[in-house]
Amino acid sequence: MNDLKIIDTRHLKAGKSTYLIDLVRYKEKQHYIEIVQNIATSTLDGGSIKIHPDAILPLIKILQALKIEIYGAEPIKDTAISEEVKDKIQKRYFAMVKIEDIALQLGLEKENVVAVLDERGIEIVSQKKPFNKYWKKRKN
């Protein structure tokens, strides 16, 4: 009998790395965060860490301090996208709005819009009109 149960899973893509962040319940009472990293260009299995709930807040503070050290004091643009905005992206994409236009309308980067569509399993298709040099306009 397996004592581990995955309660929630989140997906994060950054560069060539993909992170799966799982909320795991162990023995019906203790919760842990498990982070698994997979690197697209690596043949090795990704690394995994389990974080005890008591370590989450100190870990966040350490990561925020390191973020300031890496990027300096300049404010960093939050790239988290709410579910409401993700729904708008999906709805507009299905309405044949170009990805560049969706990004402009919602104040996002094109890569963020593509990432949301990819996360939701939506295939990105060419949005250019088909062109055939042999097609001619009909003159009436």
Residue frames relative to the residue before (quaternion, step in Angstrom):
aa qw qx qy qz dx dy dz
M 1.0000 0.0000 0.0000 0.0000 0.00 0.00 0.00
N 0.3309 -0.7582 0.5344 0.1732 3.56 -0.79 1.03
D 0.3025 -0.7846 0.5208 0.1471 3.57 -0.73 1.10
L 0.6256 0.5349 -0.3349 0.4587 3.61 1.27 -0.22
K 0.0026 0.7761 -0.6306 0.0087 3.54 -1.05 0.82
I 0.3093 -0.7378 0.5705 0.1858 3.57 -0.79 1.05
I 0.2561 -0.7952 0.5392 0.1066 3.55 -0.65 1.17
D 0.7948 -0.0571 0.0831 0.5984 3.58 0.95 -0.90
T 0.1123 -0.7808 0.6118 0.0592 3.56 -1.13 0.69
R 0.1016 -0.7691 0.6295 0.0428 3.55 -1.02 0.89
H 0.2541 -0.7626 0.5838 0.1142 3.54 -1.17 0.67
L 0.0003 -0.7856 0.6179 -0.0307 3.56 -0.93 0.94
K 0.1112 -0.7852 0.6080 0.0380 3.55 -0.88 1.00
A 0.0989 0.7803 -0.6080 0.1078 3.57 -0.82 1.04
G 0.8227 -0.0355 -0.0196 0.5670 3.56 -0.49 1.19
K 0.7818 -0.2666 0.2296 0.5148 3.57 -0.81 -1.04
S 0.6167 0.5579 -0.3327 0.4446 3.58 1.30 -0.05
T 0.1420 -0.7378 0.6532 0.0936 3.49 -1.26 0.65
Y 0.1399 -0.7931 0.5904 0.0535 3.56 -0.88 0.97
L 0.1348 -0.7398 0.6529 0.0907 3.55 -1.03 0.85
I 0.1008 -0.7925 0.6012 0.0194 3.55 -0.67 1.13
D 0.0719 -0.8216 0.5653 -0.0153 3.56 -0.49 1.23
L 0.2536 -0.6840 0.6562 0.1930 3.52 -1.18 0.70
V 0.0692 -0.8293 0.5534 -0.0356 3.55 -0.46 1.27
R 0.1937 -0.7504 0.6191 0.1271 3.57 -1.02 0.84
Y 0.1579 -0.7940 0.5855 0.0423 3.52 -0.86 1.07
K 0.8551 -0.0378 -0.0265 0.5165 3.57 -0.80 1.10
E 0.6693 -0.5804 0.2801 0.3697 3.56 0.92 1.03
K 0.7766 0.3276 -0.2187 0.4916 3.63 1.14 0.14
Q 0.7645 0.3604 -0.2068 0.4927 3.61 0.81 -0.89
H 0.2102 -0.7783 0.5837 0.0966 3.57 -0.91 0.99
Y 0.0539 -0.7673 0.6387 0.0199 3.53 -1.19 0.71
I 0.3194 -0.6727 0.6195 0.2484 3.52 -1.34 0.31
E 0.0753 -0.7818 0.6178 0.0386 3.59 -0.86 0.95
I 0.1073 -0.7876 0.6062 0.0258 3.55 -0.83 1.05
V 0.0696 -0.7843 0.6164 0.0040 3.56 -0.80 1.08
Q 0.1488 -0.7879 0.5940 0.0647 3.57 -0.84 1.02
N 0.0515 -0.7579 0.6499 0.0220 3.54 -1.02 0.94
I 0.1899 -0.7734 0.5977 0.0920 3.56 -0.91 0.95
A 0.4988 -0.7120 0.4141 0.2697 3.56 -0.68 1.15
T 0.7508 0.4021 -0.2246 0.4733 3.61 0.94 -0.81
S 0.6146 0.5684 -0.3429 0.4261 3.59 1.24 -0.10
T 0.3544 -0.7237 0.5504 0.2184 3.57 -1.08 0.75
L 0.5676 0.5894 -0.3801 0.4312 3.59 1.27 -0.18
D 0.5511 -0.5778 0.4744 0.3707 3.53 -1.22 0.46
G 0.5419 -0.6373 0.4392 0.3276 3.57 -1.07 0.70
G 0.5286 -0.6291 0.4728 0.3182 3.51 -1.25 0.47
S 0.1543 -0.7825 0.5989 0.0722 3.54 -1.21 0.50
I 0.0162 -0.7752 0.6308 0.0283 3.58 -1.08 0.75
K 0.2370 -0.7308 0.6218 0.1523 3.53 -1.22 0.62
I 0.1616 -0.8059 0.5675 0.0489 3.57 -0.80 1.03
H 0.3966 -0.7031 0.5443 0.2282 3.55 -0.84 1.05
P 0.6001 -0.6031 0.3805 0.3623 3.63 -0.97 0.74
D 0.6372 0.5380 -0.3357 0.4380 3.62 1.04 -0.67
A 0.6877 0.4826 -0.2809 0.4640 3.61 1.19 -0.47
I 0.4716 0.7088 -0.4364 0.2910 3.62 1.21 -0.24
L 0.7041 0.4697 -0.2826 0.4514 3.61 0.73 -1.01
P 0.6700 0.4625 -0.3256 0.4808 3.66 0.82 -0.80
L 0.6301 0.5355 -0.3349 0.4517 3.58 1.03 -0.73
I 0.6330 0.5193 -0.3261 0.4725 3.60 1.00 -0.79
K 0.6550 0.5097 -0.3143 0.4609 3.60 0.94 -0.85
I 0.6424 0.5093 -0.3213 0.4740 3.58 1.00 -0.79
L 0.6692 0.4987 -0.3023 0.4606 3.59 0.89 -0.89
Q 0.6423 0.5088 -0.3284 0.4699 3.60 1.02 -0.75
A 0.6395 0.5119 -0.3265 0.4716 3.60 1.01 -0.77
L 0.6584 0.4953 -0.3071 0.4762 3.59 0.99 -0.80
K 0.6067 0.5514 -0.3490 0.4540 3.58 1.07 -0.70
I 0.6533 0.4924 -0.3096 0.4846 3.59 0.97 -0.83
E 0.6466 0.5183 -0.3176 0.4609 3.57 1.01 -0.80
I 0.6748 0.4876 -0.2940 0.4696 3.60 0.98 -0.80
Y 0.8054 0.3068 -0.1356 0.4886 3.58 0.73 -1.07
G 0.4926 -0.6453 0.4426 0.3809 3.58 1.21 -0.18
A 0.7279 -0.4458 0.3088 0.4197 3.54 -1.28 -0.26
E 0.4901 0.6728 -0.4447 0.3307 3.60 1.21 -0.16
P 0.5215 -0.6518 0.4396 0.3316 3.59 -0.95 0.80
I 0.3063 -0.7422 0.5740 0.1609 3.53 -1.08 0.82
K 0.4467 -0.6928 0.5025 0.2607 3.54 -0.88 0.98
D 0.3876 -0.7187 0.5308 0.2269 3.56 -0.80 1.04
T 0.2176 -0.8105 0.5341 0.1021 3.57 -0.69 1.08
A 0.4217 0.6920 -0.4837 0.3306 3.59 1.23 0.16
I 0.1518 -0.7863 0.5967 0.0515 3.55 -0.89 0.99
S 0.4140 -0.7275 0.4922 0.2389 3.57 -0.75 1.06
E 0.6461 -0.5227 0.3916 0.3949 3.55 -1.27 0.40
E 0.6055 0.5658 -0.3471 0.4390 3.58 1.10 -0.71
V 0.6754 0.4697 -0.2845 0.4923 3.58 0.95 -0.89
K 0.6178 0.5371 -0.3453 0.4589 3.60 1.03 -0.73
D 0.6413 0.5148 -0.3194 0.4708 3.58 1.03 -0.79
K 0.6338 0.5216 -0.3266 0.4685 3.60 1.03 -0.78
I 0.6278 0.5343 -0.3318 0.4586 3.57 0.98 -0.85
Q 0.6811 0.4928 -0.2878 0.4586 3.57 0.85 -1.00
K 0.6607 0.5140 -0.3092 0.4513 3.58 0.89 -0.93
R 0.6897 0.4709 -0.2846 0.4707 3.60 0.89 -0.90
Y 0.6275 0.5262 -0.3482 0.4562 3.60 1.02 -0.71
F 0.6740 0.4802 -0.2917 0.4796 3.59 0.98 -0.83
A 0.6478 0.4835 -0.3160 0.4967 3.59 1.26 -0.35
M 0.5446 -0.6709 0.3530 0.3587 3.58 1.35 0.41
V 0.3684 0.6891 -0.5313 0.3274 3.60 1.09 0.62
K 0.5072 -0.6625 0.4586 0.3057 3.60 -0.91 0.91
I 0.6099 -0.5781 0.4062 0.3589 3.56 -1.13 0.72
E 0.6383 0.5308 -0.3277 0.4511 3.59 0.97 -0.83
D 0.6639 0.5018 -0.2971 0.4681 3.58 1.03 -0.83
I 0.6194 0.5329 -0.3412 0.4647 3.60 1.03 -0.77
A 0.6509 0.5182 -0.3111 0.4594 3.57 0.95 -0.93
L 0.6644 0.5052 -0.2975 0.4635 3.56 0.95 -0.89
Q 0.6700 0.5157 -0.2964 0.4442 3.59 0.91 -0.94
L 0.7782 0.3467 -0.1710 0.4949 3.58 0.98 -0.86
G 0.4782 -0.7036 0.4192 0.3169 3.58 1.27 0.11
L 0.5032 0.6382 -0.4218 0.4021 3.57 1.06 0.78
E 0.5299 -0.5640 0.5061 0.3808 3.51 -1.33 0.08
K 0.6207 -0.5550 0.4039 0.3790 3.57 -1.16 0.62
E 0.6405 0.5452 -0.3217 0.4348 3.59 1.00 -0.86
N 0.6307 0.5319 -0.3335 0.4562 3.61 1.07 -0.70
V 0.6400 0.5161 -0.3221 0.4694 3.57 1.01 -0.83
V 0.6533 0.5034 -0.3081 0.4743 3.58 0.94 -0.89
A 0.6437 0.5293 -0.3213 0.4498 3.61 0.99 -0.82
V 0.6403 0.5147 -0.3270 0.4671 3.60 1.00 -0.78
L 0.6620 0.4942 -0.3081 0.4719 3.59 0.90 -0.90
D 0.6495 0.5135 -0.3090 0.4680 3.58 1.01 -0.82
E 0.6388 0.5399 -0.3117 0.4509 3.56 1.01 -0.87
R 0.7226 0.4176 -0.2337 0.4989 3.57 1.07 -0.73
G 0.5373 -0.6696 0.3814 0.3429 3.57 1.27 0.20
I 0.4501 0.6760 -0.4572 0.3626 3.57 1.21 0.48
E 0.3759 -0.7395 0.5161 0.2134 3.56 -0.73 1.09
I 0.3456 -0.7214 0.5664 0.1984 3.53 -0.95 0.94
V 0.0787 -0.7992 0.5958 0.0123 3.55 -0.71 1.10
S 0.6250 -0.5301 0.4064 0.4040 3.54 -1.23 0.42
Q 0.2230 -0.7921 0.5570 0.1129 3.55 -0.89 0.92
K 0.4627 0.6581 -0.4587 0.3773 3.54 1.23 0.39
K 0.5099 -0.6245 0.4894 0.3323 3.54 -1.11 0.68
P 0.5058 -0.6392 0.4675 0.3421 3.58 -0.98 0.73
F 0.0977 -0.7971 0.5951 0.0316 3.54 -1.00 0.80
N 0.0070 -0.7661 0.6423 -0.0203 3.51 -0.93 0.94
K 0.4295 -0.7363 0.4532 0.2609 3.56 -0.59 1.09
Y 0.6486 0.5239 -0.3223 0.4482 3.58 1.21 -0.32
W 0.5487 0.5822 -0.4135 0.4347 3.56 1.25 -0.19
K 0.0755 -0.7924 0.6049 0.0236 3.54 -0.93 0.86
K 0.5246 -0.5965 0.4973 0.3489 3.49 -1.22 0.51
R 0.3804 -0.6991 0.5501 0.2529 3.52 -1.01 0.73
K 0.2726 -0.7375 0.5928 0.1742 3.49 -1.00 0.79
N 0.2957 -0.7742 0.5361 0.1604 3.53 -0.81 0.96
